[in-house]
Amino acid sequence: MSFEPRPFLRAMFDAAIAAAQPALCVPPHLPPRPKGRLIVVGAGKASAAMARAVEDHWQGPLEGLVVTRYGYGVPCFRIEIAEAAHPVPDAAGLAAAQRILALAQSAGPDDTVLCLISGGGSALLPLPLIGLTLEDKQQINRALLASGATISEMNTVRRHLSAIKGGRLAAAAYPAKLVTLMISDVPGDNPADIASGPTVADPTSSADALAILQRYAIEVPPAVRAVLNDKASETVKPGDPALARAEAKIIAAPQMALEAAARVARDHGLAVHILGDAIEGEARDVGKVMAAIALQVATHRQPFTPPCVLLSGGETTVTVRGGGRGGRNVEFLLALAIALNGHPGIWALAGDTDGVDGLEEIAGAILTPDTLARAVHAGIRPRHALAENDGHGFFGALGDAVVTGPTLTNVNDFRAILIGEDAAI
């Protein structure tokens, strides 16, 4: 092989992001023109780009409002774009959620409500149930983010504290026709977990949400406990008549992004093995497992023959115990580096396809065979950095951070491990 590993890894990551761009995946799924109004609402890191794709391909009048993360806005002319905080919600998100709910409630039987949903939408629609405040939701959200809870568990809690999620936005739009287009960022592509499912039925219960908070020893404020113990605050369940005119489609998902990256690898003459698009667990544990697989391939040519690329997606978690900034992709890479121990023929890239790993405006990082050696030479202790959950500090100091800026999409984490035939690729 005669190519450089760093730009090759980045080319695969860029291809994964490009495959999930709203300009490509939204237009084929637009609904037929209604007798009445087309009302566009939505939330998520890709929602503004999705709205622009609707505007660019819709023949006829339309109106609406979507909310996206600060810095992820895209100019639109007929659909209003609001920006708010993610992952911890703020007052701007609360105000946008109130207006979106009101727009849905204004729809009549001849109207179509087109809902554009992508990852990040849960934090961007922080409309609390009666009896709760934005501060209650912020407190719970921060605790969940640091707890190590899975995205499904976090969204189960979020749905049951919300006046707009868990199918409530769909109920507000009834009897209008409701079409939801989703870009999935969750393992398993469960619509109820994408932005906490504002337009789909929720099979979970308030008791499930309370059990999750107890499982992770999260302090539950009295107001939150009261809401979760009140049967009247349950979400919209499967079979509810309010969902009779609602349909939801997943138009982009992690597997699509992995397949796009695989095509780049094959174009370079490499075998590609997709290990899974829904891998979960503690990021450092996943890093150790992936290192063991990569070493088996490099050393024993099992279960695959090098040179090859191992691809995977999903959403790992980080239980923050140290003083670092977290970030599941950089934590995965740091654990991978330590387990590989400088193997001369293995490179890797891990990044979030939305361009933000944890709380950082950094997508992820690149791992090279000399990562540990360069760290030691710079006086950086890899194991200490891992113990402190400081993957961002570690890779940033080495100049190995991957920065994309706002990608305007989100199909979860991307991981690529490149294994050469020998030390020279």
C-alpha positions as CSV (number, residue, x, y, z in Angstrom):
1,M,0.0,0.0,0.0
2,S,1.3,3.4,-1.0
3,F,-1.0,5.8,0.7
4,E,-0.7,7.8,3.9
5,P,-2.8,6.5,6.8
6,R,-3.8,9.9,8.2
7,P,-5.5,11.4,5.2
8,F,-7.0,8.0,4.3
9,L,-8.7,7.7,7.7
10,R,-9.9,11.2,7.4
11,A,-11.3,10.5,3.9
12,M,-13.4,7.6,5.3
13,F,-14.7,9.8,8.1
14,D,-15.6,12.6,5.7
15,A,-17.4,10.1,3.4
16,A,-19.4,8.8,6.4
17,I,-20.5,12.4,7.1
18,A,-21.3,13.2,3.5
19,A,-23.5,10.2,3.1
20,A,-25.9,11.5,5.8
21,Q,-26.2,15.1,4.5
22,P,-29.8,16.3,4.5
23,A,-29.5,17.6,0.9
24,L,-29.2,14.0,-0.2
25,C,-31.5,12.1,2.1
26,V,-34.5,14.5,2.6
27,P,-35.8,15.3,-0.9
28,P,-36.8,11.7,-1.8
29,H,-39.1,11.4,1.2
30,L,-41.1,14.7,1.0
31,P,-44.9,14.2,1.4
32,P,-47.4,15.0,-1.3
33,R,-48.8,18.5,-1.3
34,P,-51.7,18.8,1.1
35,K,-55.0,20.6,0.5
36,G,-54.2,22.9,3.3
37,R,-50.9,24.2,4.8
38,L,-47.5,22.5,5.0
39,I,-46.2,23.3,8.5
40,V,-42.6,22.4,9.0
41,V,-41.3,21.8,12.6
42,G,-38.3,20.0,13.9
43,A,-35.3,19.8,16.2
44,G,-31.8,18.5,16.1
45,K,-28.3,19.2,15.0
46,A,-29.3,18.5,11.4
47,S,-32.7,20.1,11.5
48,A,-31.7,23.4,9.9
49,A,-30.0,21.7,7.0
50,M,-33.0,19.4,6.7
51,A,-35.3,22.5,6.6
52,R,-33.1,24.0,3.8
53,A,-33.4,20.8,1.8
54,V,-37.2,21.0,2.2
55,E,-37.3,24.6,1.0
56,D,-35.0,23.8,-2.0
57,H,-37.3,21.0,-3.2
58,W,-40.8,22.0,-2.1
59,Q,-43.2,23.3,-4.8
60,G,-45.8,25.4,-3.0
61,P,-46.2,27.5,0.1
62,L,-44.8,26.4,3.4
63,E,-44.2,27.8,6.9
64,G,-42.6,26.6,10.1
65,L,-39.9,26.6,12.8
66,V,-37.1,24.3,13.6
67,V,-34.5,24.5,16.4
68,T,-30.9,23.5,16.1
69,R,-27.7,23.7,18.1
70,Y,-25.8,27.0,18.3
71,G,-23.6,27.4,15.3
72,Y,-25.6,24.8,13.3
73,G,-28.1,27.2,11.6
74,V,-28.5,27.3,7.9
75,P,-30.1,30.2,6.1
76,C,-33.7,29.6,5.2
77,F,-36.3,32.0,3.7
78,R,-39.7,30.5,4.7
79,I,-38.9,28.3,7.6
80,E,-37.6,30.1,10.8
81,I,-34.4,28.7,12.3
82,A,-33.9,29.0,16.0
83,E,-30.7,28.1,17.8
84,A,-30.3,26.8,21.4
85,A,-28.0,25.0,23.7
86,H,-26.9,21.3,23.5
87,P,-26.3,19.0,25.4
88,V,-27.6,20.9,28.5
89,P,-30.8,22.8,27.5
90,D,-31.4,26.5,27.9
91,A,-34.1,29.1,27.8
92,A,-33.8,29.5,24.0
93,G,-34.6,25.9,23.5
94,L,-37.6,26.1,25.9
95,A,-39.0,29.1,24.0
96,A,-38.6,27.3,20.6
97,A,-40.2,24.2,22.0
98,Q,-43.2,26.2,23.2
99,R,-43.6,27.8,19.7
100,I,-43.2,24.4,17.9
101,L,-45.9,22.9,20.1
102,A,-48.2,25.8,19.3
103,L,-47.6,25.5,15.6
104,A,-48.5,21.8,15.7
105,Q,-51.7,22.6,17.7
106,S,-52.7,25.1,15.0
107,A,-52.8,22.4,12.3
108,G,-56.2,21.3,10.9
109,P,-57.4,18.1,9.2
110,D,-56.4,19.4,5.7
111,D,-52.9,20.4,6.8
112,T,-49.7,18.3,6.8
113,V,-47.2,18.7,9.6
114,L,-43.7,17.8,8.4
115,C,-41.5,17.1,11.4
116,L,-37.7,17.0,10.9
117,I,-35.9,15.2,13.6
118,S,-32.2,14.4,14.2
119,G,-29.8,13.7,17.0
120,G,-29.6,16.4,19.6
121,G,-33.3,17.1,19.4
122,S,-34.0,15.9,22.9
123,A,-31.9,18.6,24.5
124,L,-33.2,21.2,22.0
125,L,-36.8,20.6,23.0
126,P,-36.7,21.1,26.8
127,L,-40.3,21.9,27.4
128,P,-41.1,20.5,30.9
129,L,-44.3,19.0,32.1
130,I,-46.5,21.1,34.3
131,G,-45.0,21.1,37.8
132,L,-41.4,21.1,36.5
133,T,-39.0,23.9,35.6
134,L,-36.2,24.2,33.1
135,E,-33.8,24.1,36.0
136,D,-35.2,20.7,37.0
137,K,-34.5,19.3,33.5
138,Q,-31.0,20.9,33.4
139,Q,-30.1,19.2,36.7
140,I,-31.3,15.8,35.6
141,N,-29.7,16.2,32.2
142,R,-26.2,17.0,33.6
143,A,-26.4,14.1,36.0
144,L,-27.4,11.7,33.3
145,L,-24.6,12.8,31.0
146,A,-22.0,12.1,33.7
147,S,-23.6,8.9,34.9
148,G,-22.7,6.4,32.2
149,A,-26.3,5.8,31.3
150,T,-27.0,4.6,27.7
151,I,-28.7,7.0,25.3
152,S,-31.8,4.8,25.5
153,E,-31.9,5.1,29.2
154,M,-31.3,8.9,29.1
155,N,-34.1,9.4,26.6
156,T,-36.5,7.3,28.6
157,V,-36.1,9.7,31.4
158,R,-36.3,12.8,29.2
159,R,-39.5,11.6,27.5
160,H,-41.2,11.3,30.9
161,L,-40.3,14.8,32.0
162,S,-41.4,16.5,28.7
163,A,-44.5,18.2,27.5
164,I,-43.5,17.7,23.8
165,K,-41.5,14.4,23.6
166,G,-42.8,10.8,24.0
167,G,-45.4,11.3,21.2
168,R,-46.9,14.5,22.7
169,L,-46.0,16.6,19.6
170,A,-47.9,14.1,17.4
171,A,-50.9,14.3,19.7
172,A,-50.8,18.1,19.5
173,A,-50.8,17.9,15.7
174,Y,-53.8,15.6,15.4
175,P,-56.1,15.5,13.4
176,A,-53.6,16.9,10.8
177,K,-51.5,14.4,8.8
178,L,-48.1,14.1,10.4
179,V,-45.0,13.0,8.5
180,T,-41.7,12.7,10.5
181,L,-38.4,12.3,8.7
182,M,-35.6,11.1,11.0
183,I,-31.8,11.0,10.8
184,S,-30.9,8.4,13.4
185,D,-28.1,8.8,15.9
186,V,-29.1,6.0,18.2
187,P,-28.0,2.3,18.4
188,G,-30.7,0.2,16.9
189,D,-32.4,3.1,15.2
190,N,-35.4,3.0,17.6
191,P,-37.6,6.0,16.6
192,A,-38.6,6.5,20.2
193,D,-35.0,7.2,21.1
194,I,-34.2,9.6,18.3
195,A,-34.6,13.0,20.0
196,S,-36.7,11.2,22.6
197,G,-39.5,10.4,20.1
198,P,-41.7,13.6,20.0
199,T,-43.9,12.2,17.3
200,V,-43.9,8.4,18.0
201,A,-45.4,6.1,20.6
202,D,-43.5,5.4,23.7
203,P,-43.6,1.8,25.1
204,T,-41.8,2.7,28.3
205,S,-43.3,4.0,31.5
206,S,-42.7,6.6,34.2
207,A,-41.8,3.8,36.5
208,D,-39.0,2.8,34.0
209,A,-37.7,6.4,34.1
210,L,-37.7,6.5,37.9
211,A,-35.9,3.1,38.0
212,I,-33.1,4.4,35.7
213,L,-32.5,7.4,37.9
214,Q,-32.3,5.1,40.9
215,R,-30.0,2.7,39.1
216,Y,-27.4,5.4,38.5
217,A,-27.9,6.9,42.0
218,I,-29.1,10.3,40.6
219,E,-30.7,12.6,43.1
220,V,-34.3,13.0,42.2
221,P,-35.8,16.4,43.1
222,P,-39.2,16.2,44.8
223,A,-41.0,17.8,41.8
224,V,-39.5,15.3,39.4
225,R,-40.4,12.4,41.7
226,A,-44.0,13.7,41.9
227,V,-44.3,13.9,38.1
228,L,-42.9,10.4,37.6
229,N,-45.3,9.0,40.2
230,D,-48.3,10.6,38.6
231,K,-50.1,8.3,36.1
232,A,-51.7,11.4,34.4
233,S,-48.2,12.5,33.2
234,E,-47.6,9.3,31.1
235,T,-46.4,9.6,27.5
236,V,-48.4,8.6,24.4
237,K,-48.6,4.8,24.1
238,P,-48.8,2.5,21.0
239,G,-52.4,2.3,19.6
240,D,-53.3,5.8,20.8
241,P,-55.9,7.3,18.4
242,A,-53.9,10.6,18.3
243,L,-51.3,8.7,16.3
244,A,-53.8,7.5,13.6
245,R,-52.6,9.9,11.0
246,A,-48.9,9.9,11.9
247,E,-46.1,8.2,10.1
248,A,-42.3,8.2,10.7
249,K,-39.4,7.3,8.3
250,I,-35.7,6.9,9.1
251,I,-34.0,8.5,6.1
252,A,-30.3,8.2,7.3
253,A,-28.7,6.0,9.8
254,P,-25.3,4.9,11.1
255,Q,-25.1,1.8,8.8
256,M,-25.4,4.1,5.7
257,A,-22.4,6.1,6.9
258,L,-20.3,3.0,7.6
259,E,-21.1,1.7,4.1
260,A,-19.9,5.0,2.5
261,A,-16.6,4.7,4.4
262,A,-16.3,1.1,3.4
263,R,-16.4,2.2,-0.3
264,V,-13.5,4.5,0.3
265,A,-11.4,1.7,1.8
266,R,-12.3,-0.7,-1.1
267,D,-11.3,2.0,-3.6
268,H,-7.9,1.9,-1.9
269,G,-7.7,-1.9,-2.4
270,L,-8.4,-2.8,1.2
271,A,-10.7,-5.4,2.6
272,V,-13.4,-3.9,4.9
273,H,-15.2,-5.5,7.9
274,I,-18.1,-3.7,9.5
275,L,-18.2,-5.0,13.1
276,G,-21.5,-3.4,14.0
277,D,-23.4,-0.1,13.8
278,A,-24.9,-0.2,17.3
279,I,-22.0,-0.9,19.7
280,E,-22.6,0.4,23.2
281,G,-20.8,0.2,26.5
282,E,-18.2,2.1,28.4
283,A,-15.9,3.7,25.8
284,R,-12.7,2.5,27.5
285,D,-14.0,-1.1,27.6
286,V,-15.0,-1.0,23.9
287,G,-11.4,0.3,23.2
288,K,-9.9,-2.6,25.0
289,V,-12.1,-5.1,23.1
290,M,-11.3,-3.5,19.7
291,A,-7.6,-3.5,20.5
292,A,-7.8,-7.2,21.2
293,I,-9.5,-7.9,17.9
294,A,-7.0,-5.7,16.0
295,L,-4.0,-7.4,17.6
296,Q,-5.4,-10.8,16.8
297,V,-5.8,-9.7,13.1
298,A,-2.3,-8.2,13.0
299,T,-0.5,-11.0,14.8
300,H,-2.4,-14.2,13.9
301,R,-4.4,-13.1,10.8
302,Q,-7.6,-14.1,12.5
303,P,-10.5,-13.7,12.0
304,F,-9.5,-11.4,9.1
305,T,-6.4,-11.2,6.9
306,P,-4.5,-7.9,6.9
307,P,-4.3,-5.4,5.3
308,C,-7.8,-4.4,6.2
309,V,-10.1,-1.9,7.9
310,L,-12.4,-2.5,10.8
311,L,-15.3,-0.2,11.0
312,S,-17.9,0.3,13.7
313,G,-20.6,2.7,14.9
314,G,-22.9,3.1,17.8
315,E,-22.8,5.2,20.9
316,T,-20.5,4.4,23.8
317,T,-20.7,6.1,27.2
318,V,-18.2,7.7,29.6
319,T,-18.7,7.7,33.3
320,V,-16.9,10.8,34.3
321,R,-14.9,10.2,37.5
322,G,-11.8,12.3,36.9
323,G,-11.2,16.0,36.3
324,G,-11.1,15.7,32.5
325,R,-13.7,16.8,29.9
326,G,-15.0,13.4,28.9
327,G,-15.7,12.7,25.2
328,R,-16.5,9.1,24.3
329,N,-14.5,8.9,21.1
330,V,-11.3,10.2,22.5
331,E,-11.7,8.0,25.6
332,F,-12.2,5.0,23.3
333,L,-9.0,5.9,21.4
334,L,-7.0,6.5,24.5
335,A,-7.9,3.1,25.9
336,L,-7.2,1.6,22.4
337,A,-3.8,3.2,22.4
338,I,-2.8,1.9,25.8
339,A,-4.0,-1.7,24.9
340,L,-2.2,-1.6,21.5
341,N,1.0,-0.5,23.2
342,G,2.5,1.1,20.1
343,H,1.9,-1.8,17.7
344,P,3.7,-0.6,14.5
345,G,1.1,-1.5,12.0
346,I,-2.2,-0.2,13.5
347,W,-3.8,3.3,13.1
348,A,-7.3,4.4,14.1
349,L,-9.7,7.3,13.9
350,A,-12.8,7.8,16.1
351,G,-15.2,10.7,15.9
352,D,-18.7,11.9,16.3
353,T,-20.4,12.5,13.0
354,D,-22.0,15.7,14.3
355,G,-18.5,17.2,14.9
356,V,-18.9,17.4,18.7
357,D,-17.5,14.7,21.0
358,G,-19.0,15.2,24.4
359,L,-19.0,18.9,25.4
360,E,-16.1,19.8,23.1
361,E,-16.2,21.4,19.6
362,I,-13.9,18.6,18.5
363,A,-15.2,15.6,16.6
364,G,-12.6,13.1,17.8
365,A,-8.9,12.2,17.2
366,I,-6.5,10.0,15.2
367,L,-4.3,7.3,16.8
368,T,-0.9,6.4,15.2
369,P,1.6,3.7,16.1
370,D,3.8,6.3,17.8
371,T,1.0,8.0,19.8
372,L,2.2,6.6,23.1
373,A,5.9,7.3,22.4
374,R,5.1,10.9,21.4
375,A,3.0,11.4,24.6
376,V,5.8,10.1,26.9
377,H,8.3,12.3,25.1
378,A,6.0,15.3,25.8
379,G,5.7,14.3,29.5
380,I,2.1,13.1,29.2
381,R,1.1,10.0,31.1
382,P,-1.5,8.1,29.0
383,R,-2.9,6.0,31.9
384,H,-3.3,9.1,34.1
385,A,-5.1,10.9,31.3
386,L,-7.5,7.9,30.9
387,A,-8.1,7.8,34.7
388,E,-8.9,11.5,34.5
389,N,-11.3,11.1,31.5
390,D,-9.0,13.6,29.7
391,G,-8.9,12.2,26.2
392,H,-9.4,15.6,24.7
393,G,-6.4,17.0,26.6
394,F,-4.3,14.0,25.6
395,F,-4.9,14.1,21.9
396,G,-5.1,17.9,21.8
397,A,-1.6,18.2,23.2
398,L,-0.3,15.8,20.5
399,G,-1.9,17.7,17.7
400,D,-4.1,14.7,16.8
401,A,-7.5,16.1,17.4
402,V,-10.0,15.9,14.5
403,V,-12.0,19.1,14.1
404,T,-14.7,19.3,11.4
405,G,-16.8,22.3,12.6
406,P,-20.6,21.8,12.4
407,T,-21.3,18.9,10.0
408,L,-25.0,19.6,9.8
409,T,-25.9,15.9,10.3
410,N,-25.6,13.3,13.0
411,V,-25.5,9.5,12.6
412,N,-23.6,8.8,15.8
413,D,-20.0,7.7,16.4
414,F,-17.6,6.5,13.7
415,R,-14.7,4.3,14.4
416,A,-12.1,3.0,11.9
417,I,-9.1,0.8,12.6
418,L,-6.5,0.4,9.9
419,I,-4.4,-2.8,10.1
420,G,-1.4,-3.1,7.8
421,E,0.4,-6.3,6.6
422,D,3.5,-5.1,8.4
423,A,4.9,-2.0,10.0
424,A,5.1,-0.1,6.7
425,I,1.8,1.0,5.2
